[in-house]
Amino acid sequence: MSVATLHANFAWVVIGVNAAAGLWALGAHWWAPLRVRGLWWFVIAAEASIFIQVALGVANLAGNRAPGDDFHIFYGFVALVTVGILYGYRNQVRAWAYLLYGLGADCS
């Protein structure tokens, strides 16, 4: 399987796990029984999938030695920055952490 194919297929994994993490965190904001440690491990896995996807994209660009679509590259960069912002604000908005990660994971 080529890196381009892997990058294209893994995009659906990234979308799915981040949507699931976001929905779980949003649910946890309103319903306390969803506030379990497993949620945070799932959020970490979802955010790690973004880094993997970007690495696959970089490998694809490097391997093809062809310029990529600028907007597509920008979107990957924004996804990485979003993870950094979520992590950076986690202590300042501790009371709203579930809402922060719920909306952030759904947007990244």
Phi and psi restraints in degrees (value plus and minus 20) as a CYANA .aco file:
   2 SER   PHI     -96.1   -56.1
   2 SER   PSI     140.6   180.6
   3 VAL   PHI     -83.3   -43.3
   3 VAL   PSI     -57.0   -17.0
   4 ALA   PHI     -82.2   -42.2
   4 ALA   PSI     -62.8   -22.8
   5 THR   PHI     -87.0   -47.0
   5 THR   PSI     -63.2   -23.2
   6 LEU   PHI     -81.5   -41.5
   6 LEU   PSI     -63.2   -23.2
   7 HIS   PHI     -81.2   -41.2
   7 HIS   PSI     -63.9   -23.9
   8 ALA   PHI     -86.7   -46.7
   8 ALA   PSI     -62.8   -22.8
   9 ASN   PHI     -92.4   -52.4
   9 ASN   PSI     -58.6   -18.6
  10 PHE   PHI     -88.4   -48.4
  10 PHE   PSI     -40.8    -0.8
  11 ALA   PHI     -77.3   -37.3
  11 ALA   PSI     -57.1   -17.1
  12 TRP   PHI     -88.9   -48.9
  12 TRP   PSI     -53.0   -13.0
  13 VAL   PHI     -84.8   -44.8
  13 VAL   PSI     -66.5   -26.5
  14 VAL   PHI     -79.3   -39.3
  14 VAL   PSI     -67.0   -27.0
  15 ILE   PHI     -81.8   -41.8
  15 ILE   PSI     -66.2   -26.2
  16 GLY   PHI     -85.2   -45.2
  16 GLY   PSI     -68.2   -28.2
  17 VAL   PHI     -91.0   -51.0
  17 VAL   PSI     -54.5   -14.5
  18 ASN   PHI     -90.9   -50.9
  18 ASN   PSI     -57.3   -17.3
  19 ALA   PHI     -84.6   -44.6
  19 ALA   PSI     -63.8   -23.8
  20 ALA   PHI     -83.9   -43.9
  20 ALA   PSI     -63.7   -23.7
  21 ALA   PHI     -83.0   -43.0
  21 ALA   PSI     -62.6   -22.6
  22 GLY   PHI     -83.8   -43.8
  22 GLY   PSI     -64.0   -24.0
  23 LEU   PHI     -86.3   -46.3
  23 LEU   PSI     -59.9   -19.9
  24 TRP   PHI     -82.2   -42.2
  24 TRP   PSI     -66.2   -26.2
  25 ALA   PHI     -86.0   -46.0
  25 ALA   PSI     -59.8   -19.8
  26 LEU   PHI     -83.4   -43.4
  26 LEU   PSI     -62.0   -22.0
  27 GLY   PHI     -81.6   -41.6
  27 GLY   PSI     -59.6   -19.6
  28 ALA   PHI     -86.4   -46.4
  28 ALA   PSI     -47.0    -7.0
  29 HIS   PHI     -82.9   -42.9
  29 HIS   PSI     -56.0   -16.0
  30 TRP   PHI    -122.4   -82.4
  30 TRP   PSI     -40.7    -0.7
  31 TRP   PHI    -149.7  -109.7
  31 TRP   PSI      86.9   126.9
  32 ALA   PHI     -76.1   -36.1
  32 ALA   PSI     -56.0   -16.0
  33 PRO   PHI     -79.7   -39.7
  33 PRO   PSI     -38.0     2.0
  34 LEU   PHI    -102.6   -62.6
  34 LEU   PSI     -26.7    13.3
  35 ARG   PHI    -104.4   -64.4
  35 ARG   PSI      58.9    98.9
  36 VAL   PHI    -141.1  -101.1
  36 VAL   PSI     139.6   179.6
  37 ARG   PHI     -78.4   -38.4
  37 ARG   PSI     -54.1   -14.1
  38 GLY   PHI     -78.3   -38.3
  38 GLY   PSI     -48.9    -8.9
  39 LEU   PHI     -79.0   -39.0
  39 LEU   PSI     -65.5   -25.5
  40 TRP   PHI     -89.3   -49.3
  40 TRP   PSI     -54.2   -14.2
  41 TRP   PHI     -86.2   -46.2
  41 TRP   PSI     -56.6   -16.6
  42 PHE   PHI     -88.4   -48.4
  42 PHE   PSI     -59.9   -19.9
  43 VAL   PHI     -81.5   -41.5
  43 VAL   PSI     -63.5   -23.5
  44 ILE   PHI     -80.3   -40.3
  44 ILE   PSI     -64.0   -24.0
  45 ALA   PHI     -83.8   -43.8
  45 ALA   PSI     -60.6   -20.6
  46 ALA   PHI     -83.8   -43.8
  46 ALA   PSI     -63.0   -23.0
  47 GLU   PHI     -90.2   -50.2
  47 GLU   PSI     -54.6   -14.6
  48 ALA   PHI     -83.8   -43.8
  48 ALA   PSI     -53.5   -13.5
  49 SER   PHI     -82.5   -42.5
  49 SER   PSI     -50.1   -10.1
  50 ILE   PHI     -85.9   -45.9
  50 ILE   PSI     -63.7   -23.7
  51 PHE   PHI     -83.6   -43.6
  51 PHE   PSI     -59.7   -19.7
  52 ILE   PHI     -83.4   -43.4
  52 ILE   PSI     -64.1   -24.1
  53 GLN   PHI     -82.6   -42.6
  53 GLN   PSI     -62.4   -22.4
  54 VAL   PHI     -85.6   -45.6
  54 VAL   PSI     -60.7   -20.7
  55 ALA   PHI     -82.2   -42.2
  55 ALA   PSI     -59.9   -19.9
  56 LEU   PHI     -84.2   -44.2
  56 LEU   PSI     -58.9   -18.9
  57 GLY   PHI     -84.4   -44.4
  57 GLY   PSI     -62.7   -22.7
  58 VAL   PHI     -84.3   -44.3
  58 VAL   PSI     -62.9   -22.9
  59 ALA   PHI     -82.7   -42.7
  59 ALA   PSI     -58.2   -18.2
  60 ASN   PHI     -84.9   -44.9
  60 ASN   PSI     -65.2   -25.2
  61 LEU   PHI     -83.5   -43.5
  61 LEU   PSI     -62.2   -22.2
  62 ALA   PHI     -86.5   -46.5
  62 ALA   PSI     -59.4   -19.4
  63 GLY   PHI     -90.7   -50.7
  63 GLY   PSI     -57.1   -17.1
  64 ASN   PHI    -103.5   -63.5
  64 ASN   PSI     -37.1     2.9
  65 ARG   PHI      29.8    69.8
  65 ARG   PSI      14.7    54.7
  66 ALA   PHI    -145.0  -105.0
  66 ALA   PSI     126.8   166.8
  67 PRO   PHI     -85.3   -45.3
  67 PRO   PSI     121.4   161.4
  68 GLY   PHI    -111.5   -71.5
  68 GLY   PSI     153.1   193.1
  69 ASP   PHI     -87.9   -47.9
  69 ASP   PSI     102.1   142.1
  70 ASP   PHI     -77.4   -37.4
  70 ASP   PSI     -61.4   -21.4
  71 PHE   PHI     -86.2   -46.2
  71 PHE   PSI     -59.5   -19.5
  72 HIS   PHI     -82.2   -42.2
  72 HIS   PSI     -64.1   -24.1
  73 ILE   PHI     -85.1   -45.1
  73 ILE   PSI     -62.2   -22.2
  74 PHE   PHI     -80.3   -40.3
  74 PHE   PSI     -62.2   -22.2
  75 TYR   PHI     -82.4   -42.4
  75 TYR   PSI     -59.9   -19.9
  76 GLY   PHI     -83.1   -43.1
  76 GLY   PSI     -61.1   -21.1
  77 PHE   PHI     -83.7   -43.7
  77 PHE   PSI     -63.9   -23.9
  78 VAL   PHI     -82.5   -42.5
  78 VAL   PSI     -58.4   -18.4
  79 ALA   PHI     -81.6   -41.6
  79 ALA   PSI     -62.8   -22.8
  80 LEU   PHI     -84.9   -44.9
  80 LEU   PSI     -62.6   -22.6
  81 VAL   PHI     -84.2   -44.2
  81 VAL   PSI     -58.0   -18.0
  82 THR   PHI     -80.3   -40.3
  82 THR   PSI     -63.0   -23.0
  83 VAL   PHI     -80.8   -40.8
  83 VAL   PSI     -63.3   -23.3
  84 GLY   PHI     -82.8   -42.8
  84 GLY   PSI     -60.8   -20.8
  85 ILE   PHI     -86.0   -46.0
  85 ILE   PSI     -64.3   -24.3
  86 LEU   PHI     -78.3   -38.3
  86 LEU   PSI     -66.0   -26.0
  87 TYR   PHI     -86.3   -46.3
  87 TYR   PSI     -59.0   -19.0
  88 GLY   PHI     -87.7   -47.7
  88 GLY   PSI     -51.5   -11.5
  89 TYR   PHI    -116.7   -76.7
  89 TYR   PSI     -16.9    23.1
  90 ARG   PHI     -79.6   -39.6
  90 ARG   PSI     -55.9   -15.9
  91 ASN   PHI    -101.1   -61.1
  91 ASN   PSI     -54.2   -14.2
  92 GLN   PHI     -88.5   -48.5
  92 GLN   PSI     -49.0    -9.0
  93 VAL   PHI    -141.2  -101.2
  93 VAL   PSI      21.7    61.7
  94 ARG   PHI     -72.0   -32.0
  94 ARG   PSI     -60.2   -20.2
  95 ALA   PHI     -85.6   -45.6
  95 ALA   PSI     -42.7    -2.7
  96 TRP   PHI    -132.7   -92.7
  96 TRP   PSI       1.7    41.7
  97 ALA   PHI     -78.4   -38.4
  97 ALA   PSI     -61.6   -21.6
  98 TYR   PHI     -85.9   -45.9
  98 TYR   PSI     -60.0   -20.0
  99 LEU   PHI     -88.3   -48.3
  99 LEU   PSI     -62.2   -22.2
 100 LEU   PHI     -77.4   -37.4
 100 LEU   PSI     -71.5   -31.5
 101 TYR   PHI     -93.7   -53.7
 101 TYR   PSI     -50.3   -10.3
 102 GLY   PHI     -84.1   -44.1
 102 GLY   PSI     -68.7   -28.7
 103 LEU   PHI     -93.3   -53.3
 103 LEU   PSI     -57.5   -17.5
 104 GLY   PHI     -87.0   -47.0
 104 GLY   PSI     -61.2   -21.2
 105 ALA   PHI     -89.9   -49.9
 105 ALA   PSI     -54.3   -14.3
 106 ASP   PHI     -91.5   -51.5
 106 ASP   PSI     -44.8    -4.8
 107 CYS   PHI    -110.4   -70.4
 107 CYS   PSI     -41.1    -1.1
